[in-house]
Amino acid sequence: MGRRRGFGEMAQMKNKGNWRSGFESVSSFRMFYRDWRPAGGESHLPVIALHGSLTQGGMWLATAEGIGGARFICPDQRGYGRSKDPDDGDAAADFALDAIRLADALFIDRFTVMGHSFAGAIALQVAAMEPDRVAGAVLVDPTVRTTKGAKANLRVAGERPHRFDDLKEVVRFWKKSEEGRWPVKKLSRFVKDVMDMDDEDAPCKMPFESERLVRLRSFQASEADDYFPEKIAKKVKSPVLIFRGGESRRFSKEGQIKLQGAFPQKPRVVICPRSGHFPPVQDVELFEQNLWKFLRGAK
């Protein structure tokens, strides 16, 4: 499974901290997670970081290491990476309950929740479901969609490439298919962290099965769809930080205005001008500076 570390294995990162990993039984499946422990202990609340629908928990490795001083719990969500697929439960509320049960299993009482892309709605569901436990919510280029947009995403899901010949091919794919600027070294690290790969010269694949993505997109295009962050926002009491990629096709300026106006208290919004849908990789310094400031203020 490439760069994924087994349970109990630790990786030291220039004295900033170390990674641990393991499995926990949540809901009806076993969830794999990575756990960044900062050197010197935890002086800030931990972060439960939820990945987008095209990646897995490894997308947060570089961010956690870059921040350094906060604990990051980065699960592979149901049907992604090394986590099992329970074959049902595709609602944002189902994913949110998984995150809450992981926090329970790890004895984490209070935390900040962060979600990228479709997980923006999931992070808000966590905050709405556990208002006394969530100190803050961070939304990273969340998707604010229409029914028409959801149906278009379903069509694209069935056509999206799943397997690649080697690292070079998959790097070219990400750079071509995603808008915004991709720093060469950051993109290479990102791809290695999120793709299912054993070697740079060996074939690799996306960190999920094609059927899993199609099933998710089918739910989002159905009448049961609950991936509407602007609706969930009305129930969120905690402080909120929103990142938007200045060149993002998924989160437009209009979507930003619609979303930020739905919260009971005005959220802080940071525009990452060089970024498309992936600010943590495409506008690293700006993203990490603002995230760290928010995390230090979470209580």
N, C-alpha and C positions, 0 to 999 in steps of 0.2 A: 504493500500500500504506500510505497514511496516514502515521503518525509514524515509520515505520521509516527509518533512515538508511543510505545506501549505503556501499560499501567505501571506507575511507580518510577518510570524512567525520568531522569531529570537532566535538563540542559542548562548549563551556566551561560549567562549572557553578559560578559564584561563587567561582572560584579553588580549589575543592576538588579539581578534577580534570577529566578529559574522557572522552568516549565515543568509541570507535572501533568499527567493525563490519566484518564480512567473511564470506567463505565458506571452508570447508575440506572437502576430500574425506575422509569417514570411512566405514568399512564400505563400503557399495555406493551411497552417495548424497552429495550436497553439503549440508553443514550450515551454516546461517547462525548467527552468534553476535554478541553485543554484548560489548564489552570495556571496562570502566571502569578507567581509569588514574588513581590518586590523584596529586594535586599533590605534588611533592617526592620522588617515587619510591616504591618498594615496601619498606616497613619490616616488613611482615608477610606471611605466606604468602598466596597468592591463594586465592580461593573459586570453585569451579565450582558454580554455582547452577542447579538443575534444576527446571523449572516443573511444575505439576500438569496433570491430563488435560483441564482445561477452559480453559487459558490458553496462553501461550507465553512466551519468554524476557523479554519486556517487563514481566512482572509484578515483576521484580526491579529495575527502573530506579530507582524511588523509594528502595528499601532501600539500594542501592549508593551513591546520592547522599547519603542520610541518614547512613550510616556514614562515608563520605568517605575514610577512611584505608586502606582495603584494596582490592586489585584484585579485581574481580568479572568472571568470564567467564560469560555468560548465554546459552546456546545455545537455539535453537528445536529441540526434539527431533524425531525422525523423523516426518514427516507433519504437523508443526505450523508455523504462521507461514510463514516464507520457506524453511524446509528442505524438501527433497524427501521424498516418501513412497516407500520402496523396495517397498511393497506386501506385505511379509512381515516376520517378525521382530518379534513383538509382546511377547516375553517381557521381564521386568525385566532379565534377563542381556543381552539384545540392546541395550537402551537403555543399560545400564551400559557395555558395550563401546564404544558410540559416544562416551560422555563420556571414557573413557580414551584413545581414539584422538584426540579433539580435544585433550586435554592433551598427547599426544605431538606432534601437529602444531604446537602453539604452544610447544613446548619447555618445558613446565611439568613439573618433576620432582616437586615435593612440594606438596601443596595440601590445603585443607579442602573437603569435598564437602557440599552442602546440597540437600535435596529436599523439595518440598511435596506433600502428598496422596499420590497413587500413586507419586510420585518418591521418597518416603521409602524404599520397598523398593529402588528403583534406586540411591539414594545408598548404602544398606547393601551392595548388591551390589558397587559400586565399591570400597568399603572392604574388603570380603572378598576381592575379586579382586586388589587392589593394596595389601596391608597395609604395605609399606615406603614407599609414596608418600603415603598418606592420613594426615594429621596429626590429623584430627578429622572427625566426621560430625554434621551438624545435621539433625534431622527436624522439619519444620514441619507440625503436625497430620496426621501420617501416617495412612493408612487401614489399620486392622486389621479384616479382614472375615471373614465366614463364607461358606460356599458358597451359602447361602440369600441372603445379602446381595449376592453377586456376580451372581446371577441377577436379583435385583430391579434392580440397577444397569443390567443389559442392557436390561430393559424400558423403563426411564426414558430411556436413551440414544436410543432410536428416537423418543421423543416430545419430546425437548428442542428448543426453538426454535433456529433457526440464523441467521436473517436478521431485521433490525430496521429500522424506517423511519428512525430518527435517534438521536442520542446520548441524548435524553431517554427514549426508549422502552427503550433497553438499560440505562440507569441504573435505571429502574423495575423492570426484570426482575431485575437482580442483587440489588437491595435486597429484592425480594419473595421470590426463590427461595432466598436464602442467609440463614441464621440469624445472629444477633449484631448488634451496632451498627455502622453504617456512617457515619463522619464524612463530611459532604457533600463537602468539597473532596478528601478522600482517595479517595472512591469515584469522583468525576469523573476524577481523574488516573489511577486504576487502569484504568477502562474505556477511556480513551483509549490507554493503554499496551498493553492486551492485545487489543483488538478490531481487526479489519481494517476500517479506515475512512479516508476521505480528507478528510471535512469533518463538523463537528458536526451540520449540517442534512441531510447526505446519508445514504442507506441504508448500513448496515454489517452485518458478519456475524462469527460466531465465527471464531477463528484456526485453524480446521481444517474439513475437510469432514465432514459427518454420517457418511459411510461409514467414516471413519477412527476416530471415536469408537466406533461400533458394532462395528467389527472388534476394537478393543482390549478392549471390554467382553465380547465373545464369547470372546476368549482367556481373560480373567479368570474367566469362568464355566465354563471347560472343565477337563478333568482335567490339562491341561498347565500350568495356572496356577502361576506361581512368585512371585506378589505376596503373600508372607507375611513381613512384616518380622520377626515374632517367631521365625521359623525361621532367617532369614539372620543375625539378631543374634548367635546363638551363635558365629558365625565371625569377628565383628568385634573387633579388638584395640585400636583407637584410642579415645580419649575421645569421648563422645557427649553431645550436648545435644538435648533434646526439648522442643518447644513444643506445648502443647495448648490449643485454644480452650475456654474455660470453658463456652460454649454450643454447642460443636460437636456435630453429629449424626453425623459420620464417625468421630470419635475419642473414644470414651467414657472415663469414668474406669476402667471395667473393662478396656477395651482398653489403656489406659495401664499399668495394673498388670501385665497379661499381657506387654506388650512390655518394660517396664523390667526385669522379672524374668528375661528371656531373655539379657541381656548378661553376658559373663564378668565385667566390672566395672560397678558401678552407674552408670548415666547420670545426668546432672543434668536435672531436669524443671522447666519453668517453665509455670505456668498463667496464661493471659491471660484474665482474667475477663470482659472486655467483648467478647471475640471469638468468632466462630463458626469456620468453616473457614479463615479468612484472617487470622491474627494479624498479618502484616506490614502490612496495611492497616487493620485494625480496632482494634488495640492497639499503635500504632506506637512510642510512647516506650518502653514496657516491652519490646517485642520487640527494638528496636534496641540498647537498653542492654545486655541480656543477650547478644545476639549479638556485639556488639563486645567485651565482656569475654571471651567464649569465643575469638574470633578472635585477640585479643592474646595469649592463653595458648597458642595452637597452635604447636608447634615441630616 
